[in-house]
Amino acid sequence: ATELKHLNCLLEELKLLEEVLNLSPNKNLNPKEIKDSMDEIKDLMDNIKRIVLELQGSETSFKCEYDAATVKAAEFLNKWIIFCQRIYSTMT
């Protein structure tokens, strides 16, 4: 599947998202809730990274292209979830 090469971009974007989340914790939560929330997000991202690396296998990476559009985190994650579901459906 040629779409497997795009998984490298997912890893790059997850790293950027993680950096943004670390910079802007929710001010309405107490420090323990912030830490717990960030730990949960980090665990989820680590799981996604592991799955991506398994799917990617020996695919060579390529230069990712990004547009300047602003998107919300939920839109970003939904886009990648749909992308990964499409890959899974073609592999089964």
N, C-alpha and C positions, 0 to 999 in steps of 0.2 A: 504494500500500500504506500503510495507516494506521500500520503498525509503524515506518515510516521516522522518524516523529516521536520515537521512543524512542532513536534514535541519538544525540541530543543528551545524553541521560542517560549513554550509554556514554562519551562524551567527558568528562563530569563525573566519572564514577567512575574512569576511567583516570587522570585528574589526581590524584585522591585516593590511588589505589593507588601512583602514582609517588612521592608525598610520603611515604607510609608506608614504601616500600622504601628511600628515601633515608635515613630515620631509623633503620632497623634492619638494617644490613648484617650478613651472616653473620660472626660472630666467629671461626669456624674457618678462614676464608680469609685469605691474606696480602693486603696492600693492593693489589697489582697485580691479583690475582684478583677482588677486590671491584670495582675500577674496570672491569675487562673485563666482569664480569657486569652491572654497572649500565649500561655502555655498550650491551651487547647488549639488555638490557631496554628501554632508552630507544629504540633503533633499532626494535625490534618495536612499541613503543607509537606511535612516530611513523608507522610504516607503517599501523597500525590507524587512527590519526587521519585520515591521508590518504584511506584507503578510505571511512571513515565520511563525511567531507566530500563525497566524490564521490557516494556513495549518497544522502546527505541532500539534495543539490541545493538547491532553493529552499524546501524544507519549512520552515515557521516553527517556531521552538522553542517549547517549553511547559515548565511547571514540573514538574520531576521529583519523584516521591514515593518516599521510601525507608522501609523498615521497620527496626526495631531489631535484627533478627536478625544474629547473628555468623556469618560464613562464612569459610572458608579461601580463600586466593587462587586455588587451583586450581578450587574450586567456582565462584567468581566468574567466572573466565575461561571455564570450560566453559559456564556459563549464557549468556554473551555470544556464544561461538562458535556454539552451537546457534541462538541468535537470528539471528545474521548469516547462517548457512547457510539458515535458513528464508526470509529476505529474498531471498538469491541465488536460491533455487529458485523463488520466485514471479516473479522478474524475467527468468528465462531461458525 
